[in-house]
Amino acid sequence: MTVQVWLDDQPAAEVTVALDGAPAGLRYWPEWSAGLRAYPLSPGLPLHLAAPHAAFPVASPVASVAAPRAAPVGDLAKASALAEPAHAAPSPQGRRSSATSGLAAQADPGSGELAAYLNALRPGGLAEAGLRRVLGRVAGDALLPVLTAAGDDLPGAVSLRDTQAPRRAGPQLRVIPVTEMAERLRGPVEESLLLPSNDAPQVMPWWPSGSAGRPRVGVYLDQGQWWWTRTPQLASTHLLEAPSHGAGEGEGEGEGEGDGGEHRLFNRFFCLRLAARLGLDVAPVELLRLPMPVLQFQRWDRLRLDDGRVRRFHAVSVAQALGLRPHAHACGDIADRECHASSASAEAVPTASAAERWKQLGKLLDLSPQPLVDRRALIRWWIFQTLTGHWAARPDELWCYLDHAGLRWAPVMDLICPPALNARPRLTPESSMVPPSGSAHDWAVAAKSCGAPPRILAHELRRMCEAAPQEAHALAETLADEMPQDVMQGIVTVVSANATRHLAWVDDLLHTDHRD
């Protein structure tokens, strides 16, 4: 059995599936890999096995597209008419006859890298377990059927298509009223991705759960209405994050106290707004009331065109870029072996030395066409995580654009202040993507790991530490009518204390030669 891999609405590769249902290998089609704008699924799965990861230079996918005007409202019907595929999925038999020699000549990439990439796309937790039950899949047969159920709306520009499954003709659209969406987000997690249907089960797009505890649900937003769509030239433009309800929904940084779910959501919203004030590139986010609080993110890997169609940009998480296996909590605290079984194929993925994981972020800058810009973005992300006490940030919380020119940091969506939630981190400091910061020497080592002189980091550290307490207080006043005061005050206290502590090391960084 094979599953086709499409990128940018073009057939790019195929995944071979073993008898037990696990992904066994990847083959890029010669027609795709020979193109000038071709790019791999991830740096760990290069187009040509002999080529090192740095063989393809890097440019922002956004820079390769002329910035279109914002799409006018009311274009959904027009976009639907344009949403028929420009070409049908190629026949596996026909394509094999023309490219058999090319495929045979290319050896399979490591199945561990492929498994790590695919596992990072899973919804995870109870949502995935519920999806499997509806699909009628079990254990090792579950991973690829779950991913193909998302249609053409997985994170980034990738879509997986089962060549043996019938594809429905014509555009598929359905409006989702606010009341229905509220019930979906408030109801059982197992049903959060499922749409009622008299035919085959319909699946909502998702964004992997990450530190959100449950997967974010994707919707196409038009004229203030949410739509589910399953068409090649339409895709979700926004992501909805609801409060996690506790047991069974893995809390990324640990269990919180009190009204944990909503407080965690408010905590994330405040941190995202604060990060934007401090110069981080943050995904646009709104706080909605349904009446429960819900975060609505504008997808940074999507661009809505003037006619309502959606352009997709490929993206990979740092976990995928580094070939790291999913964390144990990705399936949540459930006793359902269905979810854990699909992680088995990723267990063999070699992982980096724990003490070196955060240093690998600096090495990814070698793939960037604008290393100075991305180095600054990485340093700001490190400093902000330190200010909020989030030293256990994971590799699936940081994402990158990836196209024919390479890799660039993407806007962040997963920021939080664990100390303000009385959270208990589940990761050790050595497994985190944030460097230790217990001294000026630690910061100097962090700077050198990403190729920056310690003085550069010192100036950024001073700027953010001086601005963070003031910006946090000002933001708390601005959001006084939208968020609980205790949530905001907790974050302000943590940020102010950490800013004072780390500001004291700036002079040491500026005036001491940290050559070791």
C-alpha positions as CSV (number, residue, x, y, z in Angstrom):
1,M,0.0,0.0,0.0
2,T,1.2,3.5,-0.7
3,V,0.0,7.0,0.4
4,Q,0.6,9.9,-1.9
5,V,2.3,13.1,-0.4
6,W,1.2,16.4,-2.0
7,L,2.9,19.7,-1.4
8,D,1.6,23.0,-2.8
9,D,-1.3,21.1,-4.4
10,Q,1.2,19.1,-6.4
11,P,2.1,15.4,-6.1
12,A,5.6,15.3,-4.5
13,A,6.2,11.9,-3.0
14,E,4.7,8.6,-1.8
15,V,5.0,6.8,1.5
16,T,5.1,3.1,1.4
17,V,3.2,1.3,4.2
18,A,4.3,-1.9,5.8
19,L,1.9,-4.8,6.5
20,D,1.4,-3.6,10.0
21,G,0.3,-0.2,8.8
22,A,3.5,1.6,9.9
23,P,5.2,4.0,7.4
24,A,8.1,2.1,5.9
25,G,9.8,4.5,3.5
26,L,9.5,7.7,1.5
27,R,10.1,8.3,-2.3
28,Y,10.1,11.7,-3.9
29,W,8.8,11.8,-7.4
30,P,11.5,12.8,-9.9
31,E,9.1,15.4,-11.4
32,W,8.9,17.1,-8.0
33,S,12.6,16.9,-6.9
34,A,13.8,18.1,-10.2
35,G,11.8,21.4,-10.0
36,L,13.5,24.6,-9.2
37,R,11.1,25.3,-6.4
38,A,11.2,21.8,-4.9
39,Y,11.7,21.4,-1.2
40,P,11.7,18.4,1.2
41,L,9.1,17.5,3.8
42,S,11.7,18.3,6.5
43,P,15.5,18.9,6.7
44,G,15.8,15.3,8.0
45,L,14.1,13.9,4.8
46,P,16.2,15.6,2.0
47,L,15.2,15.5,-1.6
48,H,18.5,13.7,-2.4
49,L,19.9,11.4,0.3
50,A,23.5,12.3,-0.7
51,A,22.8,16.0,0.0
52,P,23.4,17.4,3.5
53,H,20.7,19.4,5.2
54,A,22.4,22.6,4.4
55,A,22.5,21.8,0.7
56,F,19.4,23.8,0.0
57,P,19.7,27.5,0.8
58,V,16.9,29.2,2.6
59,A,14.4,32.0,2.0
60,S,11.2,32.9,3.6
61,P,8.2,31.4,1.8
62,V,6.4,34.6,2.3
63,A,9.1,36.5,0.4
64,S,8.5,34.3,-2.7
65,V,4.9,35.4,-2.9
66,A,3.7,38.9,-3.9
67,A,1.7,40.2,-1.0
68,P,-2.0,40.0,-2.1
69,R,-4.6,42.3,-0.8
70,A,-6.9,41.1,1.9
71,A,-9.7,39.0,0.6
72,P,-13.0,40.9,0.6
73,V,-15.7,39.3,2.6
74,G,-18.4,37.3,0.9
75,D,-16.0,35.5,-1.4
76,L,-16.7,32.0,-0.1
77,A,-19.1,31.2,-2.9
78,K,-16.7,32.5,-5.5
79,A,-13.8,30.6,-3.9
80,S,-15.9,27.4,-3.9
81,A,-16.5,27.6,-7.6
82,L,-12.7,27.9,-8.1
83,A,-11.9,25.1,-5.7
84,E,-12.0,22.2,-8.1
85,P,-8.5,20.7,-8.4
86,A,-6.5,21.8,-11.4
87,H,-5.6,18.2,-12.0
88,A,-6.8,15.0,-10.4
89,A,-4.7,12.8,-8.2
90,P,-2.3,11.0,-10.6
91,S,-2.9,7.3,-11.1
92,P,-0.3,5.3,-9.1
93,Q,-0.1,2.9,-12.0
94,G,0.4,5.5,-14.6
95,R,3.0,7.4,-12.6
96,R,4.9,4.3,-11.7
97,S,5.2,3.4,-15.4
98,S,6.9,6.7,-16.2
99,A,9.0,7.0,-13.1
100,T,9.7,3.5,-11.9
101,S,13.4,3.7,-12.6
102,G,13.7,7.0,-10.7
103,L,12.0,5.6,-7.7
104,A,13.9,2.4,-7.7
105,A,17.2,4.3,-7.8
106,Q,16.4,6.3,-4.7
107,A,16.8,4.3,-1.4
108,D,14.4,4.7,1.4
109,P,15.2,7.5,3.9
110,G,15.4,6.3,7.5
111,S,12.1,5.1,8.7
112,G,12.9,6.7,12.0
113,E,13.0,10.2,10.6
114,L,9.8,9.6,8.6
115,A,8.0,8.3,11.7
116,A,9.2,11.3,13.7
117,Y,7.8,13.6,11.0
118,L,4.5,11.9,10.7
119,N,3.9,11.4,14.4
120,A,4.4,15.2,15.0
121,L,1.3,15.8,12.8
122,R,-1.0,13.7,14.9
123,P,-3.8,15.4,16.9
124,G,-2.8,13.4,20.0
125,G,-4.7,12.5,23.2
126,L,-8.3,11.7,23.5
127,A,-9.2,13.5,20.3
128,E,-7.1,11.1,18.4
129,A,-8.4,8.1,20.2
130,G,-12.0,9.2,19.4
131,L,-11.1,9.7,15.8
132,R,-9.6,6.2,15.5
133,R,-12.7,4.6,16.9
134,V,-14.9,6.2,14.3
135,L,-12.4,5.3,11.5
136,G,-12.5,1.7,12.7
137,R,-8.7,1.5,12.9
138,V,-6.7,-0.3,15.6
139,A,-3.1,-0.2,17.0
140,G,-0.4,-0.1,14.4
141,D,-2.8,0.5,11.5
142,A,-3.8,3.8,12.9
143,L,-1.2,6.5,12.1
144,L,-1.6,7.0,8.3
145,P,-5.5,6.6,8.3
146,V,-5.7,9.3,10.9
147,L,-3.5,11.7,9.0
148,T,-5.3,11.0,5.6
149,A,-8.6,11.7,7.3
150,A,-7.6,15.4,7.6
151,G,-7.7,15.7,3.8
152,D,-5.6,18.6,2.5
153,D,-5.6,20.5,5.7
154,L,-2.7,19.2,7.8
155,P,-0.2,21.8,9.2
156,G,1.9,23.4,6.5
157,A,1.4,22.6,2.8
158,V,1.5,18.8,3.1
159,S,-1.5,16.6,2.5
160,L,-1.6,12.8,2.5
161,R,-3.9,11.0,0.1
162,D,-4.8,7.3,0.2
163,T,-4.9,6.3,-3.4
164,Q,-7.2,3.4,-2.6
165,A,-9.9,5.5,-0.9
166,P,-12.6,7.1,-3.1
167,R,-12.4,10.9,-3.3
168,R,-15.7,12.8,-3.3
169,A,-16.4,14.9,-6.3
170,G,-17.2,18.6,-6.0
171,P,-16.5,21.2,-3.3
172,Q,-17.6,20.3,0.2
173,L,-18.6,23.2,2.4
174,R,-20.5,23.5,5.6
175,V,-21.2,26.4,7.9
176,I,-20.6,25.8,11.6
177,P,-22.9,28.0,13.8
178,V,-21.4,29.5,16.9
179,T,-23.7,27.5,19.1
180,E,-22.6,24.2,17.5
181,M,-18.9,25.2,17.8
182,A,-19.4,26.1,21.4
183,E,-20.9,22.7,22.1
184,R,-18.1,21.0,20.2
185,L,-15.4,22.8,22.2
186,R,-17.2,22.4,25.5
187,G,-18.1,18.7,24.9
188,P,-16.0,15.5,25.1
189,V,-12.6,15.8,23.7
190,E,-13.1,12.5,21.8
191,E,-15.7,14.2,19.6
192,S,-14.0,17.6,19.1
193,L,-12.7,16.7,15.6
194,L,-15.8,14.8,14.3
195,L,-18.6,16.2,12.3
196,P,-22.0,14.4,12.2
197,S,-22.5,12.8,8.9
198,N,-24.8,10.1,7.4
199,D,-22.0,9.0,5.1
200,A,-18.3,8.6,5.8
201,P,-17.1,10.4,9.0
202,Q,-16.1,14.0,8.3
203,V,-13.1,15.3,10.2
204,M,-12.3,18.8,11.3
205,P,-8.7,20.2,10.6
206,W,-6.5,20.3,13.6
207,W,-3.2,21.7,14.8
208,P,-1.2,19.3,17.0
209,S,-2.0,19.7,20.7
210,G,1.5,20.9,21.8
211,S,1.2,22.6,25.1
212,A,-2.4,23.4,24.5
213,G,-3.5,20.1,26.0
214,R,-6.0,19.4,23.2
215,P,-5.6,20.0,19.5
216,R,-6.7,23.3,18.1
217,V,-9.6,23.1,15.6
218,G,-9.2,24.6,12.2
219,V,-11.9,26.7,10.5
220,Y,-12.3,28.8,7.4
221,L,-13.5,32.2,8.5
222,D,-15.7,34.2,6.1
223,Q,-18.0,37.2,7.0
224,G,-17.7,36.3,10.7
225,Q,-18.9,32.7,10.1
226,W,-16.9,29.6,10.6
227,W,-16.9,27.0,7.8
228,W,-15.7,23.5,7.4
229,T,-14.3,22.9,4.0
230,R,-12.8,19.9,2.2
231,T,-11.6,21.3,-1.2
232,P,-8.1,21.4,-2.7
233,Q,-7.9,25.2,-3.0
234,L,-9.6,26.1,0.3
235,A,-8.2,25.4,3.7
236,S,-8.7,26.5,7.3
237,T,-7.6,30.1,7.9
238,H,-7.9,30.2,11.7
239,L,-7.4,27.9,14.7
240,L,-9.6,27.7,17.8
241,E,-8.2,26.7,21.2
242,A,-10.6,25.9,24.0
243,P,-9.8,25.4,27.7
244,S,-8.6,21.9,28.6
245,H,-10.9,20.2,31.1
246,G,-8.2,18.4,33.2
247,A,-8.1,14.7,33.4
248,G,-7.3,13.0,30.1
249,E,-6.1,16.2,28.4
250,G,-2.4,16.3,28.7
251,E,-1.2,19.6,30.3
252,G,2.0,20.4,28.5
253,E,3.9,22.0,31.4
254,G,2.1,20.3,34.3
255,E,-1.1,20.3,36.2
256,G,-2.4,23.6,37.3
257,E,-4.3,24.5,40.4
258,G,-7.9,25.9,40.7
259,D,-9.8,26.7,37.6
260,G,-6.9,25.3,35.5
261,G,-8.3,25.1,32.0
262,E,-9.6,28.7,31.7
263,H,-6.7,30.2,33.7
264,R,-4.3,28.4,31.4
265,L,-6.0,29.9,28.4
266,F,-6.0,33.4,29.8
267,N,-2.4,32.9,30.8
268,R,-1.4,32.0,27.2
269,F,-3.4,35.0,25.8
270,F,-1.6,37.4,28.1
271,C,1.8,36.0,27.3
272,L,1.2,36.2,23.6
273,R,0.2,39.8,23.9
274,L,3.1,40.6,26.1
275,A,5.5,38.9,23.7
276,A,4.2,41.0,20.8
277,R,4.9,44.2,22.8
278,L,8.4,43.0,23.5
279,G,9.2,42.4,19.8
280,L,8.6,38.7,19.3
281,D,6.9,37.6,16.1
282,V,3.6,36.2,17.4
283,A,0.6,34.8,15.6
284,P,-2.4,37.2,15.6
285,V,-4.8,36.0,18.3
286,E,-8.2,37.1,19.7
287,L,-10.0,36.2,22.9
288,L,-13.6,35.2,22.1
289,R,-16.5,34.4,24.4
290,L,-18.8,31.5,23.4
291,P,-19.6,32.2,26.4
292,M,-16.5,30.2,27.6
293,P,-13.2,31.8,26.6
294,V,-11.7,30.6,23.3
295,L,-8.6,31.7,21.6
296,Q,-8.8,32.3,17.8
297,F,-5.5,32.3,16.1
298,Q,-4.9,33.5,12.5
299,R,-2.9,30.8,10.8
300,W,0.5,31.9,9.8
301,D,0.9,29.0,7.4
302,R,-2.1,30.2,5.4
303,L,-2.6,33.2,3.2
304,R,-6.1,34.1,2.0
305,L,-6.1,35.4,-1.6
306,D,-8.4,38.1,-3.1
307,D,-10.8,35.6,-4.5
308,G,-11.2,33.7,-1.2
309,R,-8.9,30.8,-2.1
310,V,-6.1,29.9,0.4
311,R,-2.4,29.6,-0.3
312,R,-0.7,27.2,2.1
313,F,3.0,27.6,3.2
314,H,4.9,24.5,4.3
315,A,6.0,24.4,7.9
316,V,7.8,22.0,10.2
317,S,8.2,22.0,14.0
318,V,11.6,22.0,15.5
319,A,10.9,18.5,16.6
320,Q,10.4,17.5,13.0
321,A,13.4,19.5,11.8
322,L,15.6,17.8,14.3
323,G,14.0,14.3,14.0
324,L,13.0,14.2,17.7
325,R,10.4,11.7,18.7
326,P,7.1,12.9,20.2
327,H,7.0,13.4,24.0
328,A,5.3,10.8,26.1
329,H,2.5,13.2,27.0
330,A,1.5,13.6,23.4
331,C,-1.2,11.0,23.9
332,G,-2.4,12.5,27.1
333,D,-2.9,10.6,30.4
334,I,-5.2,7.9,29.0
335,A,-5.3,4.2,29.5
336,D,-6.3,3.6,25.9
337,R,-3.6,1.6,24.2
338,E,-4.9,2.8,20.8
339,C,-3.2,6.1,21.1
340,H,0.1,4.8,22.5
341,A,0.4,2.1,19.9
342,S,0.9,4.5,17.0
343,S,3.8,6.1,18.8
344,A,5.7,2.8,18.8
345,S,7.1,3.4,15.4
346,A,8.7,6.6,16.6
347,E,10.4,5.0,19.6
348,A,13.4,3.9,17.5
349,V,14.1,7.5,16.4
350,P,17.6,8.4,17.6
351,T,17.4,11.5,19.8
352,A,20.0,14.0,20.5
353,S,22.0,14.1,23.7
354,A,19.7,15.8,26.2
355,A,22.5,18.3,27.1
356,E,22.8,19.4,23.5
357,R,19.1,19.7,22.4
358,W,18.7,23.4,22.9
359,K,22.1,24.0,21.2
360,Q,20.7,22.4,18.1
361,L,18.4,25.4,17.6
362,G,21.5,27.5,16.8
363,K,22.5,24.9,14.2
364,L,19.2,25.3,12.4
365,L,20.2,28.9,11.7
366,D,22.6,27.5,9.1
367,L,19.6,26.7,7.0
368,S,18.3,30.3,7.1
369,P,18.7,32.9,4.3
370,Q,18.5,35.6,6.9
371,P,20.5,34.2,9.8
372,L,20.8,37.6,11.5
373,V,17.0,38.1,11.6
374,D,16.4,34.5,12.8
375,R,19.2,34.6,15.3
376,R,17.6,37.7,16.9
377,A,14.2,35.9,16.9
378,L,15.7,32.9,18.6
379,I,17.4,35.1,21.2
380,R,14.2,36.9,22.0
381,W,12.3,33.7,22.3
382,W,14.9,32.4,24.7
383,I,14.8,35.5,26.8
384,F,11.0,35.7,26.9
385,Q,10.8,32.0,28.0
386,T,13.2,32.9,30.8
387,L,11.3,35.9,31.9
388,T,8.1,33.9,32.1
389,G,9.8,31.0,33.9
390,H,9.0,28.5,31.1
391,W,12.3,26.7,31.1
392,A,10.7,23.4,30.0
393,A,9.7,24.6,26.5
394,R,9.5,21.7,24.1
395,P,10.6,21.3,20.4
396,D,7.0,21.0,19.2
397,E,6.2,24.5,20.5
398,L,8.5,26.2,18.0
399,W,7.8,26.1,14.2
400,C,9.6,27.1,11.1
401,Y,8.7,27.9,7.5
402,L,10.3,25.6,4.9
403,D,10.4,26.1,1.2
404,H,12.7,25.7,-1.8
405,A,15.1,28.2,-0.3
406,G,15.2,26.7,3.2
407,L,14.0,27.3,6.7
408,R,13.0,30.4,8.7
409,W,11.4,30.8,12.2
410,A,7.7,31.2,12.1
411,P,5.4,33.2,14.4
412,V,4.9,31.6,17.8
413,M,1.6,30.4,19.3
414,D,2.7,28.4,22.3
415,L,3.8,30.8,25.1
416,I,2.8,30.4,28.8
417,C,4.0,31.3,32.3
418,P,4.0,28.1,34.3
419,P,4.9,29.6,37.7
420,A,1.7,31.8,37.6
421,L,-0.3,28.5,37.3
422,N,1.6,26.7,40.0
423,A,2.5,24.2,37.2
424,R,4.8,21.3,37.7
425,P,7.1,20.9,34.7
426,R,7.3,17.4,33.2
427,L,10.5,17.9,31.3
428,T,14.0,18.1,32.8
429,P,16.0,21.2,32.0
430,E,18.3,19.1,29.8
431,S,15.4,18.1,27.6
432,S,14.2,21.7,27.1
433,M,14.7,24.0,24.1
434,V,15.6,26.8,26.5
435,P,19.2,27.1,27.7
436,P,20.1,27.3,31.4
437,S,20.3,30.8,32.6
438,G,21.6,30.7,36.1
439,S,24.5,33.0,35.5
440,A,26.1,35.5,33.0
441,H,28.3,32.6,31.8
442,D,25.2,30.5,30.9
443,W,23.9,33.4,28.8
444,A,27.3,33.7,27.1
445,V,27.2,30.0,26.2
446,A,23.7,30.4,24.8
447,A,24.8,33.3,22.6
448,K,27.8,31.4,21.2
449,S,25.6,28.4,20.5
450,C,23.6,30.4,18.0
451,G,26.7,32.2,16.6
452,A,26.1,35.5,18.3
453,P,28.7,37.5,20.3
454,P,27.6,37.7,24.0
455,R,27.4,41.5,23.7
456,I,24.6,41.1,21.2
457,L,22.6,39.0,23.5
458,A,23.4,41.3,26.4
459,H,21.9,44.3,24.6
460,E,18.8,42.4,23.8
461,L,18.6,41.0,27.4
462,R,18.9,44.6,28.8
463,R,16.2,45.9,26.5
464,M,13.7,43.2,27.2
465,C,14.4,43.1,31.0
466,E,13.9,46.8,31.3
467,A,10.8,46.9,29.2
468,A,9.0,43.7,30.3
469,P,7.8,44.9,33.8
470,Q,6.5,48.1,32.4
471,E,4.8,46.5,29.4
472,A,3.3,43.8,31.6
473,H,1.7,46.4,34.0
474,A,0.4,48.4,31.0
475,L,-1.0,45.3,29.4
476,A,-2.8,44.3,32.6
477,E,-4.5,47.7,32.7
478,T,-5.5,47.4,29.0
479,L,-7.0,43.9,29.5
480,A,-8.6,44.7,32.9
481,D,-12.1,44.1,31.5
482,E,-11.3,41.0,29.6
483,M,-9.2,38.8,31.9
484,P,-9.2,37.8,35.6
485,Q,-7.0,40.1,37.7
486,D,-5.3,37.2,39.6
487,V,-4.1,35.6,36.3
488,M,-2.6,38.8,35.1
489,Q,-1.1,39.8,38.5
490,G,0.6,36.4,38.8
491,I,2.3,36.8,35.4
492,V,3.3,40.4,36.2
493,T,4.9,39.2,39.4
494,V,6.9,36.4,37.8
495,V,8.1,38.6,34.9
496,S,9.1,41.5,37.1
497,A,11.1,39.2,39.5
498,N,12.9,37.4,36.6
499,A,13.6,40.7,34.8
500,T,15.3,42.1,37.9
501,R,17.4,39.0,38.3
502,H,18.6,38.7,34.8
503,L,19.2,42.4,34.3
504,A,21.9,42.2,37.0
505,W,24.0,40.0,34.6
506,V,24.1,42.4,31.7
507,D,27.2,44.3,32.8
508,D,29.0,41.0,33.2
509,L,28.1,40.0,29.7
510,L,29.2,43.3,28.3
511,H,32.5,43.6,30.1
512,T,33.7,40.1,30.6
513,D,35.5,38.0,28.0
514,H,33.6,34.6,28.1
515,R,35.9,32.7,25.9
516,D,35.4,29.3,27.5
